[in-house]
């Protein structure tokens, strides 16, 4: 339905590669969840964006 309405959709709560693959196979290419990162405090998010670090390399979870 979102595609027919030309809407971008973000799937939330993606925790496994299997879930990501299912979404991708069904046309969803935007997702977020623990598969990619735990919630980050602002400083850790900024470092991730600025330096391209993956969350396990630093952080205050």
Phi and psi in degrees as a GROMACS rama.xvg file:
@    title "Ramachandran Plot"
@    xaxis  label "Phi"
@    yaxis  label "Psi"
@TYPE xy
-59.8467  -39.1096  UNK-2
-63.0912  -43.0591  UNK-3
-63.2555  -29.5084  UNK-4
-92.306  3.07316  UNK-5
58.5969  43.2579  UNK-6
-105.648  143.973  UNK-7
-87.4808  136.326  UNK-8
-123.671  139.555  UNK-9
-117.059  119.741  UNK-10
-80.2087  129.66  UNK-11
-101.746  154.172  UNK-12
81.0585  23.4499  UNK-13
-75.9398  117.719  UNK-14
-117.074  -16.9468  UNK-15
-130.46  157.592  UNK-16
-64.3552  -33.1366  UNK-17
-61.3306  -42.4892  UNK-18
-64.7228  -43.3321  UNK-19
-61.306  -44.1361  UNK-20
-63.9714  -41.1774  UNK-21
-58.2755  -47.6538  UNK-22
-62.1414  -45.6897  UNK-23
-60.5188  -43.4773  UNK-24
-63.2307  -20.9081  UNK-25
-106.504  18.4867  UNK-26
90.2664  2.18048  UNK-27
-93.0052  119.629  UNK-28
-114.992  3.02791  UNK-29
-120.307  122.632  UNK-30
-152.138  160.78  UNK-31
-145.602  158.393  UNK-32
153.559  -176.671  UNK-33
-63.421  -18.559  UNK-34
-59.454  -31.9931  UNK-35
-100.663  -37.9198  UNK-36
-172.718  147.139  UNK-37
-74.2412  165.45  UNK-38
-57.6982  140.672  UNK-39
-118.135  145.994  UNK-40
-71.912  159.832  UNK-41
-53.6934  -44.2895  UNK-42
-62.6461  -39.6683  UNK-43
-70.4071  -37.4717  UNK-44
-63.6545  -43.9299  UNK-45
-61.852  -40.7128  UNK-46
-64.9799  -39.1909  UNK-47
-59.8439  -45.2011  UNK-48
-69.6087  -44.2331  UNK-49
-71.5331  -43.1768  UNK-50
-108.551  -9.34136  UNK-51
71.0511  25.9758  UNK-52
-77.1972  146.703  UNK-53
-85.485  146.683  UNK-54
-50.5238  -38.7887  UNK-55
-66.1946  -14.9011  UNK-56
-78.8908  -11.2053  UNK-57
-161.617  178.683  UNK-58
120.273  159.942  UNK-59
-122.491  86.4748  UNK-60
